[in-house]
């Protein structure tokens, strides 16, 4: 941020008075006084009525200015805060190397990618294009989980509560619960089961049912705001969000079969394009990678939830089944990752929102918040996953440089697991 500084110029004006004409001794000049008759002194205040008026006005103006400034000159008893001192950030060698790798990954990717990494121990966040808002898509389930556990911590919600899901609860896209409801007519379970399904299997119906139970989108956004997590919009439920992106108004019939796809395909291209571009330009569920990394770091440090709820959330995220070849594909043996993926709709050969966020932990216990968010891309899926894996590998190299392993220990940065 910077401040504009503007200068000014002082302008001076002549008073417009002409010099008196001169004459030889004993000679009269038209309009002048005769030397035989002594002239009255021509003082400036006699010659210029305008100047005389200004001289009389100046004390009045001065008094007015003094009166207006007097309240400010009186000591209010409050100390004035000194202006903040901005200290340039100085990166160590390991941080500088990681920052360069992050920048290179974002610049070399075929699409709009925002990347961010926080060393949880230091709190410092390194990023590339990480201050803009990117579509979260199913990453927003992370916020529903946080808000639900916060409600549990406050005694307003219990994961052991039983719940029944029916056809009217079904949503769209990925919802494995739908098959249970379709074949059995209903699904009796508890919110703990829905919590697990929403995070580990990214089940939209499970997520939206929890969301409705805890009070809706307002409750989630209130949690985000109360935690001072700037740069994050939760958005809304899956049915409303996905319908809006497509240019549709939700109809419960869309929850079964290909209802949603058929309705979307029947829309004019102009409508689809307009809604798709509008979503990307101003995502209702937008979040900045920097804000996401900050929140993940707070979670890892136990600053958002009780210790019991923090452990439950992290252990559940470690069981995530979606996106095994995104960030998780770059995690070496001995390391762990607790993560949440998000994948948006496609239009015109481009994907809106292709994400993975998580907490990566080294064998020594060093934790890193790692965020990879893609606003839009037409790159092949393997290229997207490879970029995310490389981000994790860069973090591993940073860890080895910043926290050197004991003598004789074997570095692990070159060993990468790839799950099917």
C-alpha positions as CSV (number, residue, x, y, z in Angstrom):
1,X,0.0,0.0,0.0
2,X,1.2,3.5,-0.6
3,X,0.0,7.0,-0.1
4,X,-0.1,9.8,-2.7
5,X,1.8,12.8,-1.8
6,X,0.8,16.0,-3.6
7,X,2.9,19.3,-3.5
8,X,1.7,22.8,-4.1
9,X,3.1,26.1,-5.5
10,X,2.9,29.5,-3.9
11,X,1.8,32.2,-6.4
12,X,2.7,35.9,-5.9
13,X,0.8,38.8,-7.5
14,X,1.8,42.5,-8.1
15,X,-0.3,45.1,-6.3
16,X,-0.8,46.8,-9.7
17,X,0.5,50.2,-8.4
18,X,2.4,52.3,-11.1
19,X,5.4,54.5,-10.1
20,X,4.7,58.3,-9.8
21,X,5.9,60.3,-12.8
22,X,9.0,62.5,-12.4
23,X,9.5,66.2,-13.5
24,X,12.3,68.7,-13.8
25,X,12.5,71.4,-11.1
26,X,10.0,74.2,-11.7
27,X,8.0,72.2,-14.3
28,X,4.5,70.8,-13.8
29,X,3.5,67.5,-15.0
30,X,-0.2,67.0,-15.8
31,X,-1.8,65.3,-13.0
32,X,1.1,65.9,-10.6
33,X,1.6,68.3,-7.7
34,X,3.6,71.5,-8.1
35,X,6.9,71.7,-6.4
36,X,5.9,75.1,-5.1
37,X,3.1,73.4,-3.1
38,X,4.4,70.6,-0.8
39,X,2.6,67.4,-1.5
40,X,1.1,65.2,1.2
41,X,3.1,62.0,1.7
42,X,1.8,59.1,-0.5
43,X,1.9,56.2,1.8
44,X,0.8,52.8,0.5
45,X,-2.2,52.5,2.8
46,X,-3.5,55.8,1.4
47,X,-2.9,55.0,-2.2
48,X,-4.4,51.5,-2.2
49,X,-7.9,51.1,-0.7
50,X,-7.8,47.4,-1.5
51,X,-4.6,46.8,0.5
52,X,-6.0,48.9,3.3
53,X,-9.1,46.6,3.4
54,X,-6.9,43.5,3.4
55,X,-4.8,44.9,6.3
56,X,-7.9,45.4,8.4
57,X,-9.2,41.9,7.4
58,X,-6.1,39.9,8.3
59,X,-6.5,40.2,12.1
60,X,-10.1,39.0,11.8
61,X,-9.1,36.0,9.7
62,X,-6.3,35.2,12.1
63,X,-8.6,35.2,15.0
64,X,-11.0,32.9,13.2
65,X,-8.3,30.4,12.4
66,X,-7.1,30.5,16.0
67,X,-10.6,29.8,17.3
68,X,-11.0,26.9,14.9
69,X,-7.7,25.3,16.0
70,X,-8.1,25.9,19.7
71,X,-9.9,22.6,20.5
72,X,-7.1,20.7,18.8
73,X,-4.5,22.4,20.9
74,X,-6.2,21.5,24.1
75,X,-4.7,18.3,25.6
76,X,-7.4,15.6,25.5
77,X,-5.5,13.4,27.9
78,X,-5.1,10.7,25.2
79,X,-1.8,9.7,23.8
80,X,-1.4,9.8,20.0
81,X,-0.5,6.5,18.5
82,X,2.8,6.7,16.6
83,X,2.6,5.9,12.9
84,X,3.3,2.2,12.2
85,X,6.8,1.5,11.1
86,X,7.0,-0.8,8.0
87,X,9.9,-3.1,8.3
88,X,11.0,-4.7,5.0
89,X,10.6,-8.5,5.0
90,X,13.9,-10.3,4.9
91,X,13.8,-13.9,3.9
92,X,16.3,-16.5,4.9
93,X,17.9,-18.7,2.3
94,X,15.4,-21.5,2.7
95,X,12.4,-19.2,2.5
96,X,13.8,-17.3,-0.5
97,X,14.3,-20.6,-2.3
98,X,10.8,-21.8,-1.5
99,X,9.3,-18.4,-2.6
100,X,11.1,-18.8,-6.0
101,X,9.8,-22.3,-6.5
102,X,6.2,-21.2,-5.7
103,X,6.5,-18.3,-8.1
104,X,7.9,-20.5,-10.8
105,X,5.1,-23.1,-10.4
106,X,2.3,-20.4,-10.6
107,X,4.0,-18.7,-13.6
108,X,4.5,-21.9,-15.5
109,X,1.0,-23.3,-15.1
110,X,-1.4,-23.1,-17.9
111,X,-4.2,-21.4,-16.0
112,X,-4.9,-18.9,-13.2
113,X,-3.3,-20.5,-10.1
114,X,-2.9,-19.1,-6.6
115,X,-0.4,-20.8,-4.3
116,X,0.4,-20.3,-0.7
117,X,2.5,-22.0,2.0
118,X,2.8,-21.2,5.7
119,X,5.4,-22.6,8.0
120,X,3.1,-23.1,11.0
121,X,6.0,-22.6,13.4
122,X,7.0,-19.2,12.1
123,X,3.6,-18.1,10.8
124,X,5.2,-16.6,7.7
125,X,3.3,-17.1,4.5
126,X,4.9,-17.3,1.1
127,X,2.7,-17.1,-2.0
128,X,2.3,-16.5,-5.6
129,X,-0.9,-14.7,-6.8
130,X,-2.3,-15.5,-3.4
131,X,-4.2,-12.3,-2.5
132,X,-7.0,-12.7,-5.0
133,X,-10.3,-14.6,-4.5
134,X,-10.5,-18.0,-6.0
135,X,-13.6,-20.3,-6.2
136,X,-13.5,-22.8,-3.4
137,X,-16.1,-25.3,-4.5
138,X,-16.0,-28.3,-2.2
139,X,-13.2,-26.7,-0.2
140,X,-16.0,-24.8,1.5
141,X,-17.0,-28.0,3.3
142,X,-14.0,-27.3,5.4
143,X,-15.9,-24.2,6.8
144,X,-19.0,-26.2,7.4
145,X,-17.0,-28.7,9.5
146,X,-15.3,-25.9,11.4
147,X,-18.6,-24.1,12.2
148,X,-20.3,-27.4,13.2
149,X,-17.5,-28.3,15.6
150,X,-17.6,-24.8,17.0
151,X,-21.3,-25.2,17.6
152,X,-20.5,-28.5,19.4
153,X,-17.8,-26.8,21.5
154,X,-20.4,-24.2,22.5
155,X,-23.0,-26.9,23.4
156,X,-25.5,-26.1,20.6
157,X,-24.8,-29.2,18.5
158,X,-23.9,-32.9,19.1
159,X,-22.5,-35.2,16.4
160,X,-24.3,-38.1,18.0
161,X,-27.7,-36.6,17.2
162,X,-29.6,-38.9,14.9
163,X,-31.0,-37.7,11.5
164,X,-33.1,-39.1,8.7
165,X,-32.4,-38.2,5.1
166,X,-35.1,-38.5,2.4
167,X,-35.4,-37.6,-1.3
168,X,-36.1,-34.0,-0.4
169,X,-32.7,-33.8,1.2
170,X,-30.8,-34.9,-1.9
171,X,-28.6,-32.4,-3.7
172,X,-26.5,-32.8,-6.9
173,X,-23.2,-33.9,-8.3
174,X,-21.2,-36.1,-5.9
175,X,-23.6,-37.5,-3.3
176,X,-23.0,-41.3,-2.6
177,X,-25.9,-41.0,-0.1
178,X,-28.3,-40.7,-3.0
179,X,-28.0,-44.4,-3.9
180,X,-29.0,-45.4,-0.3
181,X,-32.0,-43.1,-0.4
182,X,-33.0,-44.2,-3.8
183,X,-33.0,-47.9,-2.9
184,X,-34.2,-47.7,0.6
185,X,-36.4,-44.6,0.5
186,X,-34.6,-43.1,3.5
187,X,-31.3,-43.1,5.3
188,X,-31.2,-43.2,9.1
189,X,-27.8,-42.2,10.6
190,X,-26.3,-39.5,12.8
191,X,-24.4,-36.3,12.2
192,X,-21.1,-37.8,13.1
193,X,-21.5,-40.1,10.1
194,X,-22.6,-37.2,7.8
195,X,-19.5,-35.3,9.1
196,X,-17.2,-38.1,8.0
197,X,-19.0,-38.5,4.6
198,X,-18.9,-34.7,3.9
199,X,-15.2,-34.5,4.4
200,X,-13.7,-37.8,3.4
201,X,-16.0,-38.5,0.5
202,X,-17.0,-34.9,-0.3
203,X,-20.7,-35.9,-0.2
204,X,-22.8,-32.8,-1.1
205,X,-26.0,-34.1,0.5
206,X,-24.2,-34.9,3.8
207,X,-22.6,-31.5,3.9
208,X,-25.8,-29.6,3.2
209,X,-27.8,-31.5,5.8
210,X,-25.2,-30.5,8.4
211,X,-25.3,-27.0,7.2
212,X,-29.0,-26.8,7.6
213,X,-28.9,-28.3,11.1
214,X,-26.4,-25.7,12.4
215,X,-28.3,-22.7,11.1
216,X,-27.4,-22.3,7.4
217,X,-24.8,-20.2,5.6
218,X,-25.2,-17.3,8.0
219,X,-23.8,-19.5,10.9
220,X,-20.8,-20.5,8.9
221,X,-20.0,-16.9,7.7
222,X,-20.5,-15.7,11.3
223,X,-17.9,-18.2,12.5
224,X,-15.5,-17.1,9.8
225,X,-16.0,-13.4,10.7
226,X,-15.8,-13.9,14.4
227,X,-12.4,-15.7,13.9
228,X,-11.2,-12.6,12.0
229,X,-10.5,-14.8,8.9
230,X,-10.6,-12.0,6.3
231,X,-10.5,-12.9,2.6
232,X,-13.0,-15.8,2.9
233,X,-16.5,-16.0,1.7
234,X,-18.4,-19.2,2.6
235,X,-21.1,-18.6,0.0
236,X,-24.2,-20.8,0.2
237,X,-25.5,-24.4,0.0
238,X,-24.6,-26.6,-2.9
239,X,-28.0,-26.6,-4.6
240,X,-28.2,-22.8,-4.7
241,X,-24.5,-22.3,-5.6
242,X,-24.2,-24.8,-8.4
243,X,-27.6,-23.8,-9.9
244,X,-26.5,-20.2,-10.0
245,X,-23.2,-21.0,-11.7
246,X,-25.0,-22.9,-14.4
247,X,-27.7,-20.2,-14.9
248,X,-30.6,-22.3,-13.4
249,X,-33.0,-21.9,-10.6
250,X,-33.0,-25.0,-8.4
251,X,-35.6,-27.7,-8.8
252,X,-35.6,-30.7,-6.6
253,X,-36.1,-32.9,-9.6
254,X,-32.5,-32.1,-10.5
255,X,-31.3,-34.2,-7.6
256,X,-32.1,-37.5,-9.4
257,X,-30.5,-39.1,-12.4
258,X,-29.3,-36.6,-15.0
259,X,-31.9,-34.0,-14.2
260,X,-29.5,-31.2,-13.5
261,X,-27.2,-32.0,-16.4
262,X,-30.1,-32.1,-18.9
263,X,-31.5,-28.8,-17.6
264,X,-28.1,-27.1,-17.8
265,X,-27.5,-28.4,-21.3
266,X,-30.8,-27.0,-22.5
267,X,-29.8,-23.4,-21.7
268,X,-28.6,-21.1,-24.4
269,X,-24.8,-20.8,-24.6
270,X,-25.0,-17.0,-23.9
271,X,-26.6,-17.7,-20.6
272,X,-24.1,-20.4,-19.6
273,X,-21.2,-18.3,-20.7
274,X,-22.5,-15.2,-18.8
275,X,-23.1,-17.0,-15.5
276,X,-19.8,-19.0,-15.8
277,X,-17.8,-15.8,-16.4
278,X,-19.7,-13.9,-13.7
279,X,-18.9,-16.6,-11.1
280,X,-15.2,-16.6,-12.0
281,X,-15.0,-12.8,-11.8
282,X,-16.7,-12.6,-8.4
283,X,-17.0,-16.1,-6.9
284,X,-19.8,-16.3,-4.3
285,X,-17.5,-18.8,-2.4
286,X,-14.3,-16.9,-3.1
287,X,-11.3,-17.2,-0.8
288,X,-7.7,-16.1,-1.1
289,X,-4.9,-18.7,-0.8
290,X,-3.2,-16.4,1.7
291,X,-6.4,-16.4,3.9
292,X,-6.7,-20.2,3.5
293,X,-3.1,-20.8,4.6
294,X,-3.6,-18.5,7.6
295,X,-6.7,-20.4,8.7
296,X,-5.0,-23.8,8.3
297,X,-2.2,-22.5,10.4
298,X,-4.6,-21.4,13.1
299,X,-6.2,-24.8,13.0
300,X,-2.9,-26.6,13.3
301,X,-2.0,-24.4,16.3
302,X,-5.3,-25.1,18.0
303,X,-6.5,-21.5,17.8
304,X,-9.9,-22.1,16.2
305,X,-11.5,-25.0,18.1
306,X,-11.2,-27.0,21.3
307,X,-8.4,-29.5,21.4
308,X,-10.8,-32.4,21.1
309,X,-12.6,-30.8,18.1
310,X,-9.2,-29.9,16.5
311,X,-8.0,-33.4,16.7
312,X,-11.3,-34.8,15.3
313,X,-11.2,-32.5,12.3
314,X,-7.5,-33.1,11.5
315,X,-7.8,-36.9,11.9
316,X,-10.9,-36.9,9.7
317,X,-9.2,-34.8,7.0
318,X,-6.3,-37.3,7.0
319,X,-8.8,-39.9,5.8
320,X,-9.9,-37.9,2.8
321,X,-10.4,-40.1,-0.2
322,X,-10.8,-37.5,-2.9
323,X,-7.8,-36.1,-4.8
324,X,-5.3,-38.8,-4.0
325,X,-3.0,-37.4,-6.7
326,X,-3.3,-33.7,-6.0
327,X,-1.3,-32.5,-3.0
328,X,-1.3,-35.9,-1.5
329,X,0.5,-37.3,-4.5
330,X,3.6,-35.3,-3.6
331,X,3.7,-36.4,0.1
332,X,6.8,-38.6,0.8
333,X,6.8,-41.7,3.0
334,X,6.8,-40.7,6.7
335,X,4.9,-37.5,6.1
336,X,1.2,-37.0,6.5
337,X,-1.5,-34.7,5.0
338,X,-4.9,-33.6,6.3
339,X,-6.6,-32.0,3.3
340,X,-9.8,-31.1,1.4
341,X,-10.3,-30.9,-2.3
342,X,-12.7,-28.8,-4.4
343,X,-13.7,-29.2,-8.1
344,X,-16.0,-26.9,-10.0
345,X,-18.1,-27.0,-13.2
346,X,-16.7,-26.9,-16.7
347,X,-17.7,-24.8,-19.6
348,X,-16.1,-24.2,-23.0
349,X,-13.2,-26.5,-22.2
350,X,-12.3,-24.7,-19.0
351,X,-12.7,-25.8,-15.4
352,X,-13.9,-23.3,-12.7
353,X,-12.1,-24.1,-9.5
354,X,-9.7,-27.0,-9.1
355,X,-8.3,-27.0,-5.6
356,X,-6.6,-28.8,-2.7
357,X,-5.7,-27.3,0.7
358,X,-4.2,-29.1,3.6
359,X,-1.8,-29.4,6.5
360,X,1.4,-31.3,5.6
361,X,3.4,-32.7,8.5
362,X,7.0,-33.9,8.5
363,X,8.2,-37.0,10.4
364,X,9.8,-34.5,12.9
365,X,6.4,-32.9,13.4
366,X,7.0,-29.7,11.4
367,X,3.6,-28.5,10.0
368,X,2.9,-26.6,6.8
369,X,-0.3,-25.1,5.5
370,X,-0.3,-25.8,1.8
371,X,-2.8,-24.2,-0.5
372,X,-3.2,-24.7,-4.3
373,X,-6.2,-23.0,-5.9
374,X,-6.9,-22.8,-9.6
375,X,-9.5,-20.2,-10.7
376,X,-9.8,-21.5,-14.3
377,X,-7.8,-23.8,-16.5
378,X,-7.9,-25.8,-19.7
379,X,-4.8,-27.7,-18.8
380,X,-5.1,-31.6,-18.7
381,X,-5.9,-33.0,-15.3
382,X,-2.5,-34.7,-14.9
383,X,-0.8,-31.4,-15.4
384,X,-2.9,-29.8,-12.7
385,X,-2.1,-32.7,-10.3
386,X,1.6,-32.5,-11.1
387,X,1.8,-28.8,-10.3
388,X,0.2,-29.5,-6.9
389,X,2.6,-32.4,-6.2
390,X,5.5,-30.1,-7.1
391,X,4.3,-27.6,-4.5
392,X,4.5,-30.2,-1.8
393,X,7.9,-31.3,-3.0
394,X,9.1,-27.7,-2.7
395,X,7.8,-27.6,0.9
396,X,9.7,-30.8,1.7
397,X,12.9,-29.3,0.2
398,X,12.3,-26.2,2.3
399,X,11.9,-28.4,5.4
400,X,15.2,-30.1,4.8
401,X,17.0,-26.7,4.4
402,X,15.3,-24.9,7.3
403,X,15.3,-27.9,9.7
404,X,18.3,-30.1,8.7
405,X,17.8,-33.7,9.6
406,X,20.3,-35.3,12.1
407,X,23.6,-36.3,10.7
408,X,23.3,-39.6,8.7
409,X,19.6,-39.2,8.1
410,X,18.4,-39.7,4.5
411,X,16.6,-36.8,2.8
412,X,13.2,-37.7,1.5
413,X,12.5,-34.9,-0.9
414,X,13.2,-37.1,-4.0
415,X,10.9,-39.9,-2.9
416,X,7.2,-39.4,-3.8
417,X,4.2,-41.6,-3.5
418,X,1.6,-41.6,-6.1
419,X,-1.8,-43.2,-5.3
420,X,-4.1,-44.5,-7.9
